Amino acid sequence: MSLVLAASKSTALVDWAGLIKVIWLSALFGGGTILIVSLGITLLTHAQSTSGNRRLLDNLGAILCLVAVLGIVVFGITLMLTKS
């Protein structure tokens, strides 16, 4: 089993700390994006059945959720395209 996980005793083939960090951040951003989209859809649906100031606030909240999701997408694309 040690042959699979390490090339030699001094260097590991897999950077486990880095892998765990990537998994954690992916879950955080993925879950957060899903929550923001869900909130935006809920606000937009609720805005259709209300009127007055509440309708305005619901529409504004849905627009802010859309802008946040677009920002997350642009951030992700930027991360993928930058070379380190």
Secondary structure as the mmCIF struct_conf table of DSSP 4:
data_model
#
loop_
_struct_conf.conf_type_id
_struct_conf.id
_struct_conf.beg_label_comp_id
_struct_conf.beg_label_asym_id
_struct_conf.beg_label_seq_id
_struct_conf.end_label_comp_id
_struct_conf.end_label_asym_id
_struct_conf.end_label_seq_id
HELX_RH_AL_P HELX_RH_AL_P1 SER A 2 LEU A 5
STRN STRN1 ALA A 6 ALA A 6
BEND BEND1 ALA A 7 SER A 10
STRN STRN2 ALA A 12 ALA A 12
BEND BEND2 LEU A 13 VAL A 14
HELX_RH_AL_P HELX_RH_AL_P2 TRP A 16 GLN A 48
TURN_TY1_P TURN_TY1_P1 SER A 49 SER A 49
TURN_TY1_P TURN_TY1_P2 GLY A 52 GLY A 52
HELX_RH_AL_P HELX_RH_AL_P3 ASN A 53 LEU A 81
#
